[in-house]
Amino acid sequence: MAARACGCVKDSLTYYMMYKMLRNRFGYLDWWPGETNDEIIIGAILTQQTSWKNVERALANLKESHAVNLKKIGRMNLKKLENLLKPSGFYHQKARRLKAISKYIYNNYISLDELLSKDRVSLRKELLSLDGVGKETADSIILYAAEKPAFVVDAYARRILNRVYGIDTDIEYDKLCVMIEGAIKRDLGLYKDFHAQLVELGKRHCRLKPVCKGCPINEHCAYFISLTK
Ligand code: SF4
């Protein structure tokens, strides 16, 4: 199914075509910074309301304390954990969230892997029942830690899809997921790399103030086309 554009997108650029054009420019990215599933989940919580640079500083503190581990975080003194997480901002809240996630996992499962091995739909439902785990965080955990295909709708994706296709930035999260997941093959590698490509585009070109010159999809972007008319 082709992407539904706002009517002014040249050549009706499909989501998959957009992905291919980004990949041709940026190369295969397929990333989430994190060496272990614990680190991926901790990073997904810490990245809420802050930049990744700040997350890296908090993760470095945890690494220095040998505590990039949800089980250890669950047992750690709260004040100590808060101090380690300080660079990521909202550290009181994030420390409590991580402790609550740890408690939930180890009260209900033998291991983190047991939780992550659940099917995608059940896992999402369970993650969303945890304090501080919203849809974007849950889908990041499902995609990168559980390695199951879930499209992650973050601020970059919303901004780019709004400018390229005219999709409302306030569109309901699940509605946007259905639109994208219905239009591209449900494939783990593709979903990971597509997310990474959108982040790359958002950082290099589609910033708050867009740098459209040299953007790999500018000829197909409704925003850019409207500027050149
Ligand atoms: S052409 Fe400009 S507005 Fe469109 S996606 Fe590229 S950077 Fe964003």
py3Dmol code that shows the C-alpha trace and the ligand (Angstrom):
import py3Dmol

protein = """\
ATOM      1  CA  MET A   1       0.000   0.000   0.000  1.00  0.00           C
ATOM      2  CA  ALA A   2       1.403   3.374  -0.920  1.00  0.00           C
ATOM      3  CA  ALA A   3       1.848   6.057   1.682  1.00  0.00           C
ATOM      4  CA  ARG A   4      -1.068   8.477   1.797  1.00  0.00           C
ATOM      5  CA  ALA A   5       0.356  11.842   1.094  1.00  0.00           C
ATOM      6  CA  CYS A   6      -1.305  15.212   1.496  1.00  0.00           C
ATOM      7  CA  GLY A   7      -1.883  15.456  -2.223  1.00  0.00           C
ATOM      8  CA  CYS A   8       1.131  17.611  -2.975  1.00  0.00           C
ATOM      9  CA  VAL A   9       3.900  15.043  -2.765  1.00  0.00           C
ATOM     10  CA  LYS A  10       5.626  14.480  -6.052  1.00  0.00           C
ATOM     11  CA  ASP A  11       5.486  10.904  -7.369  1.00  0.00           C
ATOM     12  CA  SER A  12       3.564   9.610  -4.323  1.00  0.00           C
ATOM     13  CA  LEU A  13       6.609   8.619  -2.312  1.00  0.00           C
ATOM     14  CA  THR A  14       5.874   5.406  -0.420  1.00  0.00           C
ATOM     15  CA  TYR A  15       7.311   4.858   3.038  1.00  0.00           C
ATOM     16  CA  TYR A  16       9.484   2.105   1.640  1.00  0.00           C
ATOM     17  CA  MET A  17      10.753   4.343  -1.164  1.00  0.00           C
ATOM     18  CA  MET A  18      11.607   6.950   1.429  1.00  0.00           C
ATOM     19  CA  TYR A  19      13.476   4.339   3.461  1.00  0.00           C
ATOM     20  CA  LYS A  20      15.456   3.204   0.409  1.00  0.00           C
ATOM     21  CA  MET A  21      16.408   6.761  -0.492  1.00  0.00           C
ATOM     22  CA  LEU A  22      17.590   7.450   3.051  1.00  0.00           C
ATOM     23  CA  ARG A  23      19.496   4.196   3.173  1.00  0.00           C
ATOM     24  CA  ASN A  24      21.176   4.951  -0.152  1.00  0.00           C
ATOM     25  CA  ARG A  25      22.399   8.208   1.321  1.00  0.00           C
ATOM     26  CA  PHE A  26      23.231   7.256   4.903  1.00  0.00           C
ATOM     27  CA  GLY A  27      24.128   3.575   4.469  1.00  0.00           C
ATOM     28  CA  TYR A  28      22.866   0.749   6.651  1.00  0.00           C
ATOM     29  CA  LEU A  29      22.571   2.024  10.237  1.00  0.00           C
ATOM     30  CA  ASP A  30      20.431  -0.436  12.267  1.00  0.00           C
ATOM     31  CA  TRP A  31      21.424   0.832  15.673  1.00  0.00           C
ATOM     32  CA  TRP A  32      20.486   1.330  19.204  1.00  0.00           C
ATOM     33  CA  PRO A  33      23.348   2.152  21.490  1.00  0.00           C
ATOM     34  CA  GLY A  34      23.442  -0.633  24.041  1.00  0.00           C
ATOM     35  CA  GLU A  35      25.571  -3.723  24.439  1.00  0.00           C
ATOM     36  CA  THR A  36      23.056  -5.713  26.481  1.00  0.00           C
ATOM     37  CA  ASN A  37      19.275  -5.891  26.839  1.00  0.00           C
ATOM     38  CA  ASP A  38      19.618  -4.342  30.299  1.00  0.00           C
ATOM     39  CA  GLU A  39      21.491  -1.385  28.803  1.00  0.00           C
ATOM     40  CA  ILE A  40      18.919  -0.973  26.025  1.00  0.00           C
ATOM     41  CA  ILE A  41      16.045  -0.866  28.525  1.00  0.00           C
ATOM     42  CA  ILE A  42      17.881   1.457  30.906  1.00  0.00           C
ATOM     43  CA  GLY A  43      18.721   3.735  27.945  1.00  0.00           C
ATOM     44  CA  ALA A  44      15.087   3.704  26.788  1.00  0.00           C
ATOM     45  CA  ILE A  45      13.984   5.025  30.184  1.00  0.00           C
ATOM     46  CA  LEU A  46      16.820   7.508  30.587  1.00  0.00           C
ATOM     47  CA  THR A  47      16.293   9.039  27.144  1.00  0.00           C
ATOM     48  CA  GLN A  48      12.835  10.282  28.107  1.00  0.00           C
ATOM     49  CA  GLN A  49      12.765  14.100  28.048  1.00  0.00           C
ATOM     50  CA  THR A  50      16.486  14.499  27.399  1.00  0.00           C
ATOM     51  CA  SER A  51      19.161  14.197  24.740  1.00  0.00           C
ATOM     52  CA  TRP A  52      21.174  11.049  24.148  1.00  0.00           C
ATOM     53  CA  LYS A  53      24.334  12.926  25.162  1.00  0.00           C
ATOM     54  CA  ASN A  54      22.948  13.232  28.703  1.00  0.00           C
ATOM     55  CA  VAL A  55      21.921   9.569  28.678  1.00  0.00           C
ATOM     56  CA  GLU A  56      25.493   8.620  27.772  1.00  0.00           C
ATOM     57  CA  ARG A  57      26.805  10.495  30.798  1.00  0.00           C
ATOM     58  CA  ALA A  58      24.392   8.706  33.124  1.00  0.00           C
ATOM     59  CA  LEU A  59      25.199   5.349  31.518  1.00  0.00           C
ATOM     60  CA  ALA A  60      28.914   6.056  31.982  1.00  0.00           C
ATOM     61  CA  ASN A  61      28.247   6.606  35.698  1.00  0.00           C
ATOM     62  CA  LEU A  62      26.364   3.317  35.886  1.00  0.00           C
ATOM     63  CA  LYS A  63      29.176   1.549  34.033  1.00  0.00           C
ATOM     64  CA  GLU A  64      31.747   2.907  36.441  1.00  0.00           C
ATOM     65  CA  SER A  65      29.673   1.446  39.292  1.00  0.00           C
ATOM     66  CA  HIS A  66      29.227  -1.846  37.399  1.00  0.00           C
ATOM     67  CA  ALA A  67      25.485  -1.241  37.532  1.00  0.00           C
ATOM     68  CA  VAL A  68      24.237  -1.397  33.947  1.00  0.00           C
ATOM     69  CA  ASN A  69      22.045  -4.182  35.162  1.00  0.00           C
ATOM     70  CA  LEU A  70      18.385  -4.089  36.145  1.00  0.00           C
ATOM     71  CA  LYS A  71      18.791  -6.644  38.917  1.00  0.00           C
ATOM     72  CA  LYS A  72      21.569  -4.578  40.520  1.00  0.00           C
ATOM     73  CA  ILE A  73      19.566  -1.392  40.059  1.00  0.00           C
ATOM     74  CA  GLY A  74      16.680  -3.019  41.912  1.00  0.00           C
ATOM     75  CA  ARG A  75      18.927  -3.660  44.906  1.00  0.00           C
ATOM     76  CA  MET A  76      20.805  -0.373  44.830  1.00  0.00           C
ATOM     77  CA  ASN A  77      20.293   2.340  47.404  1.00  0.00           C
ATOM     78  CA  LEU A  78      17.856   4.863  45.872  1.00  0.00           C
ATOM     79  CA  LYS A  79      19.964   7.942  46.697  1.00  0.00           C
ATOM     80  CA  LYS A  80      23.044   6.352  45.154  1.00  0.00           C
ATOM     81  CA  LEU A  81      21.108   5.491  42.004  1.00  0.00           C
ATOM     82  CA  GLU A  82      19.692   9.009  41.764  1.00  0.00           C
ATOM     83  CA  ASN A  83      23.200  10.443  41.954  1.00  0.00           C
ATOM     84  CA  LEU A  84      24.413   8.213  39.139  1.00  0.00           C
ATOM     85  CA  LEU A  85      21.439   9.159  36.966  1.00  0.00           C
ATOM     86  CA  LYS A  86      21.669  12.909  37.604  1.00  0.00           C
ATOM     87  CA  PRO A  87      23.096  13.853  34.162  1.00  0.00           C
ATOM     88  CA  SER A  88      19.991  12.403  32.446  1.00  0.00           C
ATOM     89  CA  GLY A  89      17.636  14.860  34.202  1.00  0.00           C
ATOM     90  CA  PHE A  90      14.408  13.969  36.045  1.00  0.00           C
ATOM     91  CA  TYR A  91      16.643  11.581  37.943  1.00  0.00           C
ATOM     92  CA  HIS A  92      14.337  11.092  40.971  1.00  0.00           C
ATOM     93  CA  GLN A  93      11.593   9.926  38.631  1.00  0.00           C
ATOM     94  CA  LYS A  94      13.883   7.850  36.408  1.00  0.00           C
ATOM     95  CA  ALA A  95      15.536   6.123  39.369  1.00  0.00           C
ATOM     96  CA  ARG A  96      12.118   5.142  40.733  1.00  0.00           C
ATOM     97  CA  ARG A  97      10.968   3.958  37.318  1.00  0.00           C
ATOM     98  CA  LEU A  98      14.008   1.753  36.823  1.00  0.00           C
ATOM     99  CA  LYS A  99      13.629   0.296  40.291  1.00  0.00           C
ATOM    100  CA  ALA A 100       9.937  -0.403  39.658  1.00  0.00           C
ATOM    101  CA  ILE A 101      10.754  -2.127  36.339  1.00  0.00           C
ATOM    102  CA  SER A 102      13.417  -4.224  38.041  1.00  0.00           C
ATOM    103  CA  LYS A 103      11.028  -5.172  40.833  1.00  0.00           C
ATOM    104  CA  TYR A 104       8.340  -6.110  38.330  1.00  0.00           C
ATOM    105  CA  ILE A 105      10.662  -8.288  36.261  1.00  0.00           C
ATOM    106  CA  TYR A 106      12.229 -10.157  39.143  1.00  0.00           C
ATOM    107  CA  ASN A 107       8.962 -10.582  41.064  1.00  0.00           C
ATOM    108  CA  ASN A 108       7.286 -12.116  38.025  1.00  0.00           C
ATOM    109  CA  TYR A 109       9.986 -13.745  35.936  1.00  0.00           C
ATOM    110  CA  ILE A 110      13.110 -15.798  36.386  1.00  0.00           C
ATOM    111  CA  SER A 111      15.022 -13.467  34.093  1.00  0.00           C
ATOM    112  CA  LEU A 112      14.686 -10.462  31.812  1.00  0.00           C
ATOM    113  CA  ASP A 113      14.938 -12.819  28.844  1.00  0.00           C
ATOM    114  CA  GLU A 114      11.827 -14.657  30.014  1.00  0.00           C
ATOM    115  CA  LEU A 115       9.825 -11.425  29.881  1.00  0.00           C
ATOM    116  CA  LEU A 116      11.302 -10.442  26.516  1.00  0.00           C
ATOM    117  CA  SER A 117      10.478 -13.829  25.026  1.00  0.00           C
ATOM    118  CA  LYS A 118       6.728 -13.145  25.244  1.00  0.00           C
ATOM    119  CA  ASP A 119       4.895 -12.492  22.002  1.00  0.00           C
ATOM    120  CA  ARG A 120       4.962  -8.908  20.762  1.00  0.00           C
ATOM    121  CA  VAL A 121       1.375  -8.031  21.598  1.00  0.00           C
ATOM    122  CA  SER A 122       1.454  -9.476  25.155  1.00  0.00           C
ATOM    123  CA  LEU A 123       4.850  -7.947  25.822  1.00  0.00           C
ATOM    124  CA  ARG A 124       3.658  -4.503  24.711  1.00  0.00           C
ATOM    125  CA  LYS A 125       0.583  -4.750  26.915  1.00  0.00           C
ATOM    126  CA  GLU A 126       2.712  -5.739  29.885  1.00  0.00           C
ATOM    127  CA  LEU A 127       5.330  -3.038  29.315  1.00  0.00           C
ATOM    128  CA  LEU A 128       2.622  -0.395  29.000  1.00  0.00           C
ATOM    129  CA  SER A 129       1.243  -1.394  32.394  1.00  0.00           C
ATOM    130  CA  LEU A 130       4.538  -0.336  34.022  1.00  0.00           C
ATOM    131  CA  ASP A 131       4.928   3.117  35.500  1.00  0.00           C
ATOM    132  CA  GLY A 132       6.766   5.454  33.137  1.00  0.00           C
ATOM    133  CA  VAL A 133       6.668   3.149  30.129  1.00  0.00           C
ATOM    134  CA  GLY A 134       4.786   4.879  27.339  1.00  0.00           C
ATOM    135  CA  LYS A 135       4.239   3.641  23.812  1.00  0.00           C
ATOM    136  CA  GLU A 136       7.500   4.968  22.368  1.00  0.00           C
ATOM    137  CA  THR A 137       9.519   3.477  25.229  1.00  0.00           C
ATOM    138  CA  ALA A 138       7.661   0.162  25.022  1.00  0.00           C
ATOM    139  CA  ASP A 139       8.175  -0.082  21.262  1.00  0.00           C
ATOM    140  CA  SER A 140      11.879   0.776  21.579  1.00  0.00           C
ATOM    141  CA  ILE A 141      12.259  -2.051  24.110  1.00  0.00           C
ATOM    142  CA  ILE A 142      10.286  -4.459  21.906  1.00  0.00           C
ATOM    143  CA  LEU A 143      12.282  -3.564  18.780  1.00  0.00           C
ATOM    144  CA  TYR A 144      15.790  -3.418  20.192  1.00  0.00           C
ATOM    145  CA  ALA A 145      15.795  -5.590  23.322  1.00  0.00           C
ATOM    146  CA  ALA A 146      13.135  -8.188  22.496  1.00  0.00           C
ATOM    147  CA  GLU A 147      14.040  -7.992  18.788  1.00  0.00           C
ATOM    148  CA  LYS A 148      10.474  -8.102  17.545  1.00  0.00           C
ATOM    149  CA  PRO A 149       9.253  -5.773  14.792  1.00  0.00           C
ATOM    150  CA  ALA A 150       7.477  -2.717  16.209  1.00  0.00           C
ATOM    151  CA  PHE A 151       7.632   0.672  14.521  1.00  0.00           C
ATOM    152  CA  VAL A 152       8.963   3.309  16.916  1.00  0.00           C
ATOM    153  CA  VAL A 153       7.223   6.660  16.574  1.00  0.00           C
ATOM    154  CA  ASP A 154       9.516   9.285  18.038  1.00  0.00           C
ATOM    155  CA  ALA A 155       9.703  13.055  17.683  1.00  0.00           C
ATOM    156  CA  TYR A 156      11.907  12.751  14.576  1.00  0.00           C
ATOM    157  CA  ALA A 157       9.424  10.437  12.843  1.00  0.00           C
ATOM    158  CA  ARG A 158       6.506  12.744  13.640  1.00  0.00           C
ATOM    159  CA  ARG A 159       8.337  15.824  12.369  1.00  0.00           C
ATOM    160  CA  ILE A 160       9.532  14.163   9.149  1.00  0.00           C
ATOM    161  CA  LEU A 161       6.196  12.512   8.334  1.00  0.00           C
ATOM    162  CA  ASN A 162       4.476  15.819   8.947  1.00  0.00           C
ATOM    163  CA  ARG A 163       6.757  17.707   6.581  1.00  0.00           C
ATOM    164  CA  VAL A 164       6.989  15.071   3.868  1.00  0.00           C
ATOM    165  CA  TYR A 165       3.370  13.866   3.832  1.00  0.00           C
ATOM    166  CA  GLY A 166       1.471  16.491   5.779  1.00  0.00           C
ATOM    167  CA  ILE A 167       0.547  13.994   8.514  1.00  0.00           C
ATOM    168  CA  ASP A 168      -0.652  15.834  11.612  1.00  0.00           C
ATOM    169  CA  THR A 169       2.100  15.896  14.261  1.00  0.00           C
ATOM    170  CA  ASP A 170      -0.560  15.274  16.930  1.00  0.00           C
ATOM    171  CA  ILE A 171      -1.829  12.104  15.268  1.00  0.00           C
ATOM    172  CA  GLU A 172      -2.526   9.387  17.838  1.00  0.00           C
ATOM    173  CA  TYR A 173       0.530   7.147  18.319  1.00  0.00           C
ATOM    174  CA  ASP A 174      -1.160   3.847  17.488  1.00  0.00           C
ATOM    175  CA  LYS A 175      -2.909   5.329  14.467  1.00  0.00           C
ATOM    176  CA  LEU A 176       0.441   6.345  12.989  1.00  0.00           C
ATOM    177  CA  CYS A 177       1.885   2.889  13.761  1.00  0.00           C
ATOM    178  CA  VAL A 178      -1.016   1.215  11.966  1.00  0.00           C
ATOM    179  CA  MET A 179      -0.496   3.472   8.930  1.00  0.00           C
ATOM    180  CA  ILE A 180       3.199   2.641   8.689  1.00  0.00           C
ATOM    181  CA  GLU A 181       3.051  -0.994   9.730  1.00  0.00           C
ATOM    182  CA  GLY A 182       0.218  -1.532   7.256  1.00  0.00           C
ATOM    183  CA  ALA A 183       2.294  -0.089   4.437  1.00  0.00           C
ATOM    184  CA  ILE A 184       5.654  -1.775   4.911  1.00  0.00           C
ATOM    185  CA  LYS A 185       6.636  -5.365   5.457  1.00  0.00           C
ATOM    186  CA  ARG A 186       6.803  -6.342   9.143  1.00  0.00           C
ATOM    187  CA  ASP A 187      10.495  -7.097   9.267  1.00  0.00           C
ATOM    188  CA  LEU A 188      12.814  -6.663  12.225  1.00  0.00           C
ATOM    189  CA  GLY A 189      15.884  -5.452  10.316  1.00  0.00           C
ATOM    190  CA  LEU A 190      13.813  -3.082   8.206  1.00  0.00           C
ATOM    191  CA  TYR A 191      12.031  -1.556  11.227  1.00  0.00           C
ATOM    192  CA  LYS A 192      15.288  -1.079  13.097  1.00  0.00           C
ATOM    193  CA  ASP A 193      17.041   0.486  10.148  1.00  0.00           C
ATOM    194  CA  PHE A 194      14.065   2.642   9.145  1.00  0.00           C
ATOM    195  CA  HIS A 195      13.938   4.073  12.667  1.00  0.00           C
ATOM    196  CA  ALA A 196      17.685   4.735  12.540  1.00  0.00           C
ATOM    197  CA  GLN A 197      17.400   6.388   9.102  1.00  0.00           C
ATOM    198  CA  LEU A 198      14.663   8.739  10.311  1.00  0.00           C
ATOM    199  CA  VAL A 199      16.749   9.720  13.334  1.00  0.00           C
ATOM    200  CA  GLU A 200      19.727  10.361  11.062  1.00  0.00           C
ATOM    201  CA  LEU A 201      17.611  12.487   8.711  1.00  0.00           C
ATOM    202  CA  GLY A 202      16.197  14.363  11.705  1.00  0.00           C
ATOM    203  CA  LYS A 203      19.675  15.119  13.006  1.00  0.00           C
ATOM    204  CA  ARG A 204      21.325  16.005   9.701  1.00  0.00           C
ATOM    205  CA  HIS A 205      18.546  17.743   7.783  1.00  0.00           C
ATOM    206  CA  CYS A 206      15.052  17.665   9.181  1.00  0.00           C
ATOM    207  CA  ARG A 207      15.924  19.623  12.308  1.00  0.00           C
ATOM    208  CA  LEU A 208      13.573  22.012  14.083  1.00  0.00           C
ATOM    209  CA  LYS A 209      14.798  24.507  11.486  1.00  0.00           C
ATOM    210  CA  PRO A 210      15.041  22.241   8.438  1.00  0.00           C
ATOM    211  CA  VAL A 211      18.162  22.121   6.274  1.00  0.00           C
ATOM    212  CA  CYS A 212      16.445  21.076   3.058  1.00  0.00           C
ATOM    213  CA  LYS A 213      19.396  21.748   0.778  1.00  0.00           C
ATOM    214  CA  GLY A 214      21.037  18.385   0.208  1.00  0.00           C
ATOM    215  CA  CYS A 215      18.249  16.443   1.944  1.00  0.00           C
ATOM    216  CA  PRO A 216      18.002  13.066   0.141  1.00  0.00           C
ATOM    217  CA  ILE A 217      14.211  13.218  -0.135  1.00  0.00           C
ATOM    218  CA  ASN A 218      13.665  16.915  -0.768  1.00  0.00           C
ATOM    219  CA  GLU A 219      12.264  16.409  -4.262  1.00  0.00           C
ATOM    220  CA  HIS A 220       9.461  14.344  -2.732  1.00  0.00           C
ATOM    221  CA  CYS A 221       8.817  16.420   0.364  1.00  0.00           C
ATOM    222  CA  ALA A 222       5.605  18.438   0.530  1.00  0.00           C
ATOM    223  CA  TYR A 223       7.219  21.061   2.772  1.00  0.00           C
ATOM    224  CA  PHE A 224      10.156  21.592   0.403  1.00  0.00           C
ATOM    225  CA  ILE A 225       7.957  21.566  -2.683  1.00  0.00           C
ATOM    226  CA  SER A 226       5.732  24.229  -1.124  1.00  0.00           C
ATOM    227  CA  LEU A 227       8.811  26.426  -0.596  1.00  0.00           C
ATOM    228  CA  THR A 228       9.903  26.181  -4.194  1.00  0.00           C
ATOM    229  CA  LYS A 229       6.528  27.029  -5.720  1.00  0.00           C
TER     230      LYS A 229
END
"""
ligand_1 = """\
8
SF4
S 13.219 18.440 2.467
Fe 13.433 19.629 4.349
S 11.479 19.428 5.400
Fe 11.596 17.812 3.852
S 12.397 16.024 4.910
Fe 14.121 17.082 4.005
S 14.859 18.473 5.594
Fe 12.815 17.796 6.190
"""
view = py3Dmol.view(width=600, height=400)
view.addModel(protein, "pdb")
view.setStyle({"model": 0}, {"cartoon": {"style": "trace"}})
view.addModel(ligand_1, "xyz")
view.setStyle({"model": 1}, {"stick": {}})
view.zoomTo()
view.show()
